[in-house]
Amino acid sequence: MLAPRALRSLLCVLSCAWLQHTGAASRLKSSSLPIQSEREPLPSKGLSGCSFGGRFYSLEDTWHPDLGEPFGVMHCVQCYCESQKSRRGKVFGKVNCKNIKQDCPSPDCEDPILLPGHCCRTCPQGDVDRKQTDSLLEGFEYFQEKSRDKEDDLHKSYNDRSYLSSEESGPGESRTDFVAVLTGVTESWLPSSNGVARARFSLSRTSLAFSITYQRMSRPRRIVFLEADGTTAFEYRVPKGQSDMICGVWKNLAKPLMRRLQSELMRLRMTTATSGGEQVEGKIIKHRALFAETFSSTLTSQEQNSGTGGLAMLTLSDTENNLHFILILQGLVKHKDKEPLLVPIRVQLVYRQHVLREMRANVTSHDPDFAEVLTDLNSRELFWLSRGQLELAVATEGQDARQISGFITGRKSCDTIQSVMSSGDALTSGKTGGVGSAIFNLHDNGTLDYQVQVAGLTSEFVGLTVELKPRRRNKRSVLYDLTPEYNKATGQAQGSWSRLEARHIHMLLQNELFINVATTHSQEGELRGQIRALLYSGLEAPRHELPTPLAGHFVSPPVRTGASGHAWVSVDQQCHLHYEIVVAGLSKTDDLTVNAHLHGLAEIGEIDDSSAAHKRLLTGFYGSQAQGVLKDISTELLQHLDQGTAFIQVSTKTNPRGEIRGRVHVPNHCESGTRVEAEAEEAEFDDLFVKDPEELKTDPHTCFFENQHYAHGSSWTPNYDKCFSCSCRKRTVICDPVICPVLTCSRTTQPEDQCCPICDESTEPTDMKVAERVDEHPEGCYFEGDQKMHAPGTTWHPFVPPFGYIKCAVCTCKGSSGEVHCEKVTCPALTCSHPVRRTPSDCCKECPEEERTPAGLEHGDMMQADGPRNCKFGKNYYQNSDNWHPWVPMVGEMKCINCWCDHGATKCQRKQCPVLTCTGIARREAACCPECLDSKEEADLTMKAPDKRRRRGH
């Protein structure tokens, strides 16, 4: 295997720093390796950084270099993207790496252990660190009790894993919530506004989803995220609509912008028109109350152009009828002095102009936020709260008295309240292959609309209920019976629940309600699912409609699985497919082999499984969700979607041919496939590729390669090798070797400016020219990817811009019909435990040779070569068949890895350790593999352990 690109990067950091400035590092040949854009001399704001090992890192990022197989991640080496300035004041990134092992603290225990993925040894710990959870709950003490209740649920004898999973998140699914109050700007040089808006944000990975509601102003046209100095970080154009809710997503936030967001250094501005319109603005902040908020109120003023407003975040106690709330006020307290001033305020709970509760307090002019608890709400107050009829009023007292007020409703957001019901999540877990799917919509007046569908039941349906989590086995707590609205013929129920109590609204928005389907054979429930909010994704998926149910019942042949799911699918005007998939009920015991790899593979195809030509992989995903956009869809697949003969399927390692599946019907007018918009796309790409060079420099998706800017989606031949083809994909340059077509002519010639030979037409008879020219072959095939004609019967790897050559697929030209048939390469089954890829461009892995001997040249090769080629590794050169242990900067010689020179190609392999069956296993100092302890050594270690504990006790 070739020395990994990351290792070359690490060697380059220490000994080849000049490569970063000359761009020479990128001229190293690489087969199908993603080549990251070189450092850009004129980076756009917020996108400067460092290229390392084929990846891009933002300024101030730190990481452990991954040198690839067989080296792995160097956990004791930490690299840092350091910000530097050129002579002209331009900011760029420089990679610095150091060994951090010497910085490891000394453990306090006698027997420290080295955990996988760590550099420093630590003392064994039995408890999980709960600091993050505790910090989230500091502001609401009652919520700590709720957390303990859920921990106690882990010890319940009955099964309700869906409830426990609500507190789990998959890899990279951590989420941070923010909030902002937007009010009119009162400075004279800006147009003021009476409007007040409330914005809620959820940061997940690198996407920031936002839900904005507004009052006393017309629908905004623009939303602008501002940095501390007033510069624009991101602008969102608001689509036209009648709703008072604005939903959007800011995708691909750069790390510096995320840090400024986390540090509360950003503001949000909304304007109703490009010029001369209303404008509101406010600071984006993190707040502990967002974690528990279930009710909210936007507070506005009746005064004209007052620039005042606020919001209230409210939540009910879990066990008592206490209403906790926090006020965030803006513009209500006017005070410009540096010294803070105490200002008295009055807070009232009002029903139809009748004051129900009143409290007084003092707030400071510098920090006017206020928190309080309304205790022991009576039944009438709770009823009015559930109907959205309670009003919260806040007023200052004194000469310049001001007042703001607003009605309290259930928390509003663009998220979708939904549930997937599975047999694996039933109170008595099973594997039936059935599915249930539900979506809900909560109105301001407390009415809950619902749509439910059920399929694949093993016995007759008897009940559909919304329930609480049972405290004891077989002691279900039914809140609402949907059975009368269920239609057995269609398997659906639809209606509205108008008697939702305030307590139930609170539990609904805290993901604490469940929906249950009972049958004659499973009276307690055959299917069950947790009702929970699905974060807004920004995709054009019709979440207001019932999704496509996914079940093992629909797989051919049917699969008896405890898993199920649902999917929203749509096709936009450009004939791009938008999809969102949610799965539930995957058994932890059955899926242990999947957890370390892909949790699922989502595919789309036609119902007829006899042909795999129209089957497409959507994505591989961890956790319980998958979403994305599929752009290059075949005409046939679009027709199947339009006719309702397409499917979406989720496969797992347990069921690689499909665990759950659903039939998809998406009416569309893409009769000619994605080429319906061909003229518009062509014009769009023409505009993209002829951009002004100065515009390309500021485009965040532009690639910088070989001292030149390239637009996203463009492709070119690099200067360093004409036999490579490069393309730009969102700041990443991908270069692939050109695969030359098979020529059918008897004589060929090699043009100087081309990589592939062509037919020498000057030596061919005239009648032969016409017959054998591939590009004019009457039975040839035209392939859109490389835009070339291919002779009948020829095969090639497809070129798909901007991704390059797809090595794991092979296309064949069917001469009789002129059709191109492409299929995935089928890799052979391997018997070895550690297969390897010989080169990064290979699609399939191979078994390594058992014994490696210096390979000499074949007789035929000796006639064409002067001798075997040497290898360069780091700063050293090695003769053919030389063996050595690699030396890695800051780590030293890696004696457990052996490298050798194979005719100019450096190949490395980690020493294979035998499988040990003994009970006493230890790794000796400087040894590569663990060894079995003999009986005497094992006894000595057993005797040492209690002695150490006794010494610690004295």
QUITA-V835599 format. One record per residue. N is the residue number from 0. RES is the residue in three letters. NEAR is the number of other ideal C-beta (glycine too) atoms within 8 Angstrom. Layout:
BEGIN
n-><N N>
res-><RES RES>
near-><NEAR NEAR>
END
This chain:
BEGIN
n-><0 1 2 3 4 5 6 7 8 9 10 11 12 13 14 15 16 17 18 19 20 21 22 23 24 25 26 27 28 29 30 31 32 33 34 35 36 37 38 39 40 41 42 43 44 45 46 47 48 49 50 51 52 53 54 55 56 57 58 59 60 61 62 63 64 65 66 67 68 69 70 71 72 73 74 75 76 77 78 79 80 81 82 83 84 85 86 87 88 89 90 91 92 93 94 95 96 97 98 99 100 101 102 103 104 105 106 107 108 109 110 111 112 113 114 115 116 117 118 119 120 121 122 123 124 125 126 127 128 129 130 131 132 133 134 135 136 137 138 139 140 141 142 143 144 145 146 147 148 149 150 151 152 153 154 155 156 157 158 159 160 161 162 163 164 165 166 167 168 169 170 171 172 173 174 175 176 177 178 179 180 181 182 183 184 185 186 187 188 189 190 191 192 193 194 195 196 197 198 199 200 201 202 203 204 205 206 207 208 209 210 211 212 213 214 215 216 217 218 219 220 221 222 223 224 225 226 227 228 229 230 231 232 233 234 235 236 237 238 239 240 241 242 243 244 245 246 247 248 249 250 251 252 253 254 255 256 257 258 259 260 261 262 263 264 265 266 267 268 269 270 271 272 273 274 275 276 277 278 279 280 281 282 283 284 285 286 287 288 289 290 291 292 293 294 295 296 297 298 299 300 301 302 303 304 305 306 307 308 309 310 311 312 313 314 315 316 317 318 319 320 321 322 323 324 325 326 327 328 329 330 331 332 333 334 335 336 337 338 339 340 341 342 343 344 345 346 347 348 349 350 351 352 353 354 355 356 357 358 359 360 361 362 363 364 365 366 367 368 369 370 371 372 373 374 375 376 377 378 379 380 381 382 383 384 385 386 387 388 389 390 391 392 393 394 395 396 397 398 399 400 401 402 403 404 405 406 407 408 409 410 411 412 413 414 415 416 417 418 419 420 421 422 423 424 425 426 427 428 429 430 431 432 433 434 435 436 437 438 439 440 441 442 443 444 445 446 447 448 449 450 451 452 453 454 455 456 457 458 459 460 461 462 463 464 465 466 467 468 469 470 471 472 473 474 475 476 477 478 479 480 481 482 483 484 485 486 487 488 489 490 491 492 493 494 495 496 497 498 499 500 501 502 503 504 505 506 507 508 509 510 511 512 513 514 515 516 517 518 519 520 521 522 523 524 525 526 527 528 529 530 531 532 533 534 535 536 537 538 539 540 541 542 543 544 545 546 547 548 549 550 551 552 553 554 555 556 557 558 559 560 561 562 563 564 565 566 567 568 569 570 571 572 573 574 575 576 577 578 579 580 581 582 583 584 585 586 587 588 589 590 591 592 593 594 595 596 597 598 599 600 601 602 603 604 605 606 607 608 609 610 611 612 613 614 615 616 617 618 619 620 621 622 623 624 625 626 627 628 629 630 631 632 633 634 635 636 637 638 639 640 641 642 643 644 645 646 647 648 649 650 651 652 653 654 655 656 657 658 659 660 661 662 663 664 665 666 667 668 669 670 671 672 673 674 675 676 677 678 679 680 681 682 683 684 685 686 687 688 689 690 691 692 693 694 695 696 697 698 699 700 701 702 703 704 705 706 707 708 709 710 711 712 713 714 715 716 717 718 719 720 721 722 723 724 725 726 727 728 729 730 731 732 733 734 735 736 737 738 739 740 741 742 743 744 745 746 747 748 749 750 751 752 753 754 755 756 757 758 759 760 761 762 763 764 765 766 767 768 769 770 771 772 773 774 775 776 777 778 779 780 781 782 783 784 785 786 787 788 789 790 791 792 793 794 795 796 797 798 799 800 801 802 803 804 805 806 807 808 809 810 811 812 813 814 815 816 817 818 819 820 821 822 823 824 825 826 827 828 829 830 831 832 833 834 835 836 837 838 839 840 841 842 843 844 845 846 847 848 849 850 851 852 853 854 855 856 857 858 859 860 861 862 863 864 865 866 867 868 869 870 871 872 873 874 875 876 877 878 879 880 881 882 883 884 885 886 887 888 889 890 891 892 893 894 895 896 897 898 899 900 901 902 903 904 905 906 907 908 909 910 911 912 913 914 915 916 917 918 919 920 921 922 923 924 925 926 927 928 929 930 931 932 933 934 935 936 937 938 939 940 941 942 943 944 945 946 947 948 949 950 951 952 953>
res-><MET LEU ALA PRO ARG ALA LEU ARG SER LEU LEU CYS VAL LEU SER CYS ALA TRP LEU GLN HIS THR GLY ALA ALA SER ARG LEU LYS SER SER SER LEU PRO ILE GLN SER GLU ARG GLU PRO LEU PRO SER LYS GLY LEU SER GLY CYS SER PHE GLY GLY ARG PHE TYR SER LEU GLU ASP THR TRP HIS PRO ASP LEU GLY GLU PRO PHE GLY VAL MET HIS CYS VAL GLN CYS TYR CYS GLU SER GLN LYS SER ARG ARG GLY LYS VAL PHE GLY LYS VAL ASN CYS LYS ASN ILE LYS GLN ASP CYS PRO SER PRO ASP CYS GLU ASP PRO ILE LEU LEU PRO GLY HIS CYS CYS ARG THR CYS PRO GLN GLY ASP VAL ASP ARG LYS GLN THR ASP SER LEU LEU GLU GLY PHE GLU TYR PHE GLN GLU LYS SER ARG ASP LYS GLU ASP ASP LEU HIS LYS SER TYR ASN ASP ARG SER TYR LEU SER SER GLU GLU SER GLY PRO GLY GLU SER ARG THR ASP PHE VAL ALA VAL LEU THR GLY VAL THR GLU SER TRP LEU PRO SER SER ASN GLY VAL ALA ARG ALA ARG PHE SER LEU SER ARG THR SER LEU ALA PHE SER ILE THR TYR GLN ARG MET SER ARG PRO ARG ARG ILE VAL PHE LEU GLU ALA ASP GLY THR THR ALA PHE GLU TYR ARG VAL PRO LYS GLY GLN SER ASP MET ILE CYS GLY VAL TRP LYS ASN LEU ALA LYS PRO LEU MET ARG ARG LEU GLN SER GLU LEU MET ARG LEU ARG MET THR THR ALA THR SER GLY GLY GLU GLN VAL GLU GLY LYS ILE ILE LYS HIS ARG ALA LEU PHE ALA GLU THR PHE SER SER THR LEU THR SER GLN GLU GLN ASN SER GLY THR GLY GLY LEU ALA MET LEU THR LEU SER ASP THR GLU ASN ASN LEU HIS PHE ILE LEU ILE LEU GLN GLY LEU VAL LYS HIS LYS ASP LYS GLU PRO LEU LEU VAL PRO ILE ARG VAL GLN LEU VAL TYR ARG GLN HIS VAL LEU ARG GLU MET ARG ALA ASN VAL THR SER HIS ASP PRO ASP PHE ALA GLU VAL LEU THR ASP LEU ASN SER ARG GLU LEU PHE TRP LEU SER ARG GLY GLN LEU GLU LEU ALA VAL ALA THR GLU GLY GLN ASP ALA ARG GLN ILE SER GLY PHE ILE THR GLY ARG LYS SER CYS ASP THR ILE GLN SER VAL MET SER SER GLY ASP ALA LEU THR SER GLY LYS THR GLY GLY VAL GLY SER ALA ILE PHE ASN LEU HIS ASP ASN GLY THR LEU ASP TYR GLN VAL GLN VAL ALA GLY LEU THR SER GLU PHE VAL GLY LEU THR VAL GLU LEU LYS PRO ARG ARG ARG ASN LYS ARG SER VAL LEU TYR ASP LEU THR PRO GLU TYR ASN LYS ALA THR GLY GLN ALA GLN GLY SER TRP SER ARG LEU GLU ALA ARG HIS ILE HIS MET LEU LEU GLN ASN GLU LEU PHE ILE ASN VAL ALA THR THR HIS SER GLN GLU GLY GLU LEU ARG GLY GLN ILE ARG ALA LEU LEU TYR SER GLY LEU GLU ALA PRO ARG HIS GLU LEU PRO THR PRO LEU ALA GLY HIS PHE VAL SER PRO PRO VAL ARG THR GLY ALA SER GLY HIS ALA TRP VAL SER VAL ASP GLN GLN CYS HIS LEU HIS TYR GLU ILE VAL VAL ALA GLY LEU SER LYS THR ASP ASP LEU THR VAL ASN ALA HIS LEU HIS GLY LEU ALA GLU ILE GLY GLU ILE ASP ASP SER SER ALA ALA HIS LYS ARG LEU LEU THR GLY PHE TYR GLY SER GLN ALA GLN GLY VAL LEU LYS ASP ILE SER THR GLU LEU LEU GLN HIS LEU ASP GLN GLY THR ALA PHE ILE GLN VAL SER THR LYS THR ASN PRO ARG GLY GLU ILE ARG GLY ARG VAL HIS VAL PRO ASN HIS CYS GLU SER GLY THR ARG VAL GLU ALA GLU ALA GLU GLU ALA GLU PHE ASP ASP LEU PHE VAL LYS ASP PRO GLU GLU LEU LYS THR ASP PRO HIS THR CYS PHE PHE GLU ASN GLN HIS TYR ALA HIS GLY SER SER TRP THR PRO ASN TYR ASP LYS CYS PHE SER CYS SER CYS ARG LYS ARG THR VAL ILE CYS ASP PRO VAL ILE CYS PRO VAL LEU THR CYS SER ARG THR THR GLN PRO GLU ASP GLN CYS CYS PRO ILE CYS ASP GLU SER THR GLU PRO THR ASP MET LYS VAL ALA GLU ARG VAL ASP GLU HIS PRO GLU GLY CYS TYR PHE GLU GLY ASP GLN LYS MET HIS ALA PRO GLY THR THR TRP HIS PRO PHE VAL PRO PRO PHE GLY TYR ILE LYS CYS ALA VAL CYS THR CYS LYS GLY SER SER GLY GLU VAL HIS CYS GLU LYS VAL THR CYS PRO ALA LEU THR CYS SER HIS PRO VAL ARG ARG THR PRO SER ASP CYS CYS LYS GLU CYS PRO GLU GLU GLU ARG THR PRO ALA GLY LEU GLU HIS GLY ASP MET MET GLN ALA ASP GLY PRO ARG ASN CYS LYS PHE GLY LYS ASN TYR TYR GLN ASN SER ASP ASN TRP HIS PRO TRP VAL PRO MET VAL GLY GLU MET LYS CYS ILE ASN CYS TRP CYS ASP HIS GLY ALA THR LYS CYS GLN ARG LYS GLN CYS PRO VAL LEU THR CYS THR GLY ILE ALA ARG ARG GLU ALA ALA CYS CYS PRO GLU CYS LEU ASP SER LYS GLU GLU ALA ASP LEU THR MET LYS ALA PRO ASP LYS ARG ARG ARG ARG GLY HIS>
near-><13 9 8 12 10 13 14 12 15 17 12 12 13 10 8 9 9 7 10 11 6 6 11 7 12 11 9 6 7 9 10 10 10 7 12 12 12 12 10 11 8 6 12 9 5 8 10 11 12 12 12 15 13 11 7 10 13 13 13 11 11 7 8 9 14 9 13 9 8 8 14 8 8 13 8 9 15 9 14 11 16 10 9 8 7 8 3 4 6 9 9 12 14 9 14 8 13 8 8 10 8 5 4 9 4 4 8 4 7 5 7 8 8 7 6 3 5 9 7 8 8 11 8 7 5 3 5 3 5 7 6 7 8 9 8 8 13 7 8 13 6 11 11 10 10 9 10 8 9 11 7 8 11 7 4 8 3 8 8 14 10 14 12 11 9 9 5 6 6 9 5 6 9 6 9 8 12 14 16 13 14 16 15 13 11 8 5 3 3 7 7 11 13 12 14 17 16 14 13 12 12 13 12 9 5 6 12 10 15 14 14 14 11 16 11 7 13 5 8 13 10 11 14 12 13 12 12 7 4 5 7 8 9 7 8 9 6 11 4 4 5 2 5 5 9 12 10 11 10 10 7 5 12 9 11 10 12 11 9 11 14 8 6 9 7 14 11 15 11 15 12 12 8 6 4 4 10 14 14 16 11 13 8 14 9 10 11 11 11 12 10 11 11 12 16 14 13 13 15 13 11 4 7 4 9 11 10 13 16 15 14 14 14 13 14 13 10 9 5 7 10 12 13 14 13 12 13 13 17 11 11 12 11 5 8 3 6 2 4 8 9 8 13 10 14 11 14 12 13 13 10 5 3 6 7 9 7 8 7 8 9 7 13 10 11 5 6 12 9 12 8 9 7 9 6 6 10 7 5 6 12 13 10 10 14 12 8 12 9 13 12 16 10 16 11 13 8 7 3 6 8 11 10 15 10 13 10 13 10 12 9 8 8 7 9 8 12 16 13 15 17 18 15 16 17 15 12 9 10 10 8 13 13 16 18 18 15 14 14 12 9 12 8 7 6 14 10 13 10 14 10 14 13 16 12 11 13 9 8 6 11 8 9 15 14 12 13 9 10 13 5 5 8 6 7 11 9 8 9 8 8 13 9 5 9 12 8 6 4 6 8 11 12 7 8 7 11 7 5 12 9 11 9 11 15 12 10 14 11 8 9 8 13 15 16 15 15 13 13 7 7 13 8 9 13 15 18 14 15 13 14 9 10 12 9 13 9 9 10 6 12 7 11 5 7 7 13 11 14 17 16 16 11 15 16 7 4 9 11 7 13 14 16 21 16 15 14 13 13 10 12 8 4 9 13 11 13 14 18 15 16 13 15 16 14 15 10 7 5 8 13 7 8 13 7 4 7 9 13 14 11 15 12 15 12 12 8 6 7 3 7 7 8 11 9 10 8 12 8 7 12 7 9 9 10 12 9 9 8 11 8 5 13 7 10 9 14 16 9 13 15 10 8 9 8 16 12 17 14 18 11 14 8 9 11 7 5 12 13 18 14 15 11 13 8 11 4 9 4 13 8 7 11 14 7 10 10 9 6 8 10 8 8 8 9 8 8 11 9 5 10 5 7 6 8 12 11 7 11 7 8 13 12 12 14 10 4 6 10 12 13 12 11 11 8 8 7 11 3 8 6 7 6 13 13 15 14 19 12 6 12 12 15 12 11 13 10 9 8 7 11 6 9 6 10 3 8 9 8 7 6 4 4 8 7 7 7 10 12 10 7 4 5 13 5 6 6 9 10 8 6 10 10 13 7 8 10 4 7 15 12 10 12 4 8 6 6 8 10 14 13 11 7 10 7 10 10 12 12 9 9 11 8 14 12 10 10 6 11 9 13 10 14 11 11 6 5 10 6 11 8 9 8 5 10 4 6 5 3 8 4 7 2 6 8 11 9 6 9 10 9 10 6 8 8 10 8 9 5 3 4 4 4 5 6 5 8 6 6 6 8 8 6 5 8 2 4 11 7 10 13 8 10 8 4 7 6 11 8 12 10 9 6 10 9 13 8 12 11 10 9 6 6 11 7 6 13 9 13 12 15 11 9 9 9 13 10 13 11 9 9 5 7 5 4 8 3 7 4 9 10 9 7 6 3 4 8 6 8 8 10 7 11 6 6 6 10 11 8 8 11 7 8 8 9 7 8 10 8 8 8 7 5 4>
END
